[in-house]
Amino acid sequence: MPDAYFQQYLFIGLLAGTAVLLGVVPIVLAKFVAPRKPGRTKQSPYECGLESEGDPWVQFKVQYYVYALLFVIFDVEVIFIYPWALVWKGLGPVVLGEMALFIGILGVALAYAWKKGVLEWK
């Protein structure tokens, strides 16, 4: 019986090794095969085919990142709620209460962000 477990872990290890190799080999191969012809034009920032103007290192508003984080939070919420919604009838009332608590915590976080004025565009 222990030999069967070893074979399963060996298979997982081979899959993980293959995944790493499929990611690393093209990068290493490109370092040796890719042509190297650096120039001023190639090193300049690209702006949709137009001539670049000004410094490309512009600071963005923190508000963009806050919107992105809020989107990710509520997107992850949907990822958790969807499978739960498919099977919740068979899980019982305790699981319903746990999901209500989860949604409540996220609702409190949204209310806090709203009260702090994070969602207002200035």
N, C-alpha and C positions, 0 to 999 in steps of 0.2 A: 504493500500500500504506500509506504513512503516514497518508493520509486516513481509512482504515478504523480505524486505532488511535485517531485523534482522535475519531471518531464514538462509539467504544466508551467512551472516557473522558468524553465529553460526556454520554452516557447515564447513566453512573455519577454524574456531577456533578449531573445533573437529579434523579436518584433521591435523592441526599443532600440536595439543596436542598429537595425536596418533603418529605422526612422531617423536616427542621428546621422548615419552615413548619407542618407538621401538629402539631408540638409547641409552637411559639411562638405561633402565631396564637390558639388558644383562651385561652391565659394572658393575652395582651395584651387580647383582646376582653373577657374577664371583668373586667379592671381597669376598663374603661369602662362596662360594662353592669350588672355586679352591684350590688345595692342595698347601701348602707353604713348600717347601723343598729347601731353598737356599743353594748353595754350591759354592765352588771355580770354578768348571767347568761350572756351569750354569751362573755365573756372568762374565765369560771371554768373550771377543768379539769373534764373529763367523766369520771365513774366509773360506767359502766354504769347510768345512770339514778338513781343514789343521790346524796345530798348529799355533797359532798366534805368530807373531814376531814383536817386537817393540811396540811403543805407538800407540794405535788406533786413538788418536786424532791428526790427521795430517791435516795441513792447506792445503786447495785446492787453486789453482790459482783463482784469481778473474775473469780471462778470461772465466772460465767455466760458471760462473754466468752471465756474459755479453752475452755469446752465448745463454744461456737459456732465458734471458730476450728478446733478439732479436727474438728468436723463438716464444715466447709467443706473442709479439707485432704483428708479421706478421701472426700468427695463428688466433689471434683475428680479424685481418683485413679480413681474408678469411671468418670468421664467419659473419662479417657484409656485405661483398660483395656478398656472395652466395644468400641470400634471395633477395637482391636488384636486382641481375642479373635475377632472375626469373620473376620479375614484372616491370622492368624498362621501358618497352615500354608504359605502361599505366600511368606512373607517370609524364611524361613531361620533357622538357629540363632543368627546374630548378633543378630537382633531379639529372639529369646527371651532371650538373655543381657542385652540392654539393659532389657527389661521386668523381668527378675529383679533387676537392679541398682536400678531405680526402686522396685520393691516393697520391696527390702531397705532402701533409704534411708528410706522411710516407716515400715518396721518398726522401724528404729533410733530414729526420732523418737518413735514410740509407746512403745517401751521406755523411752526417756529420760523422757518425760512421766509414765509409770507409776511409774518409780523416784523421781522428784521428788515424787510424791504429788499431782500435779495432778488425777488422776482420782478422788481420794477426796473424797466430799462431807462437809463438816464442819458 
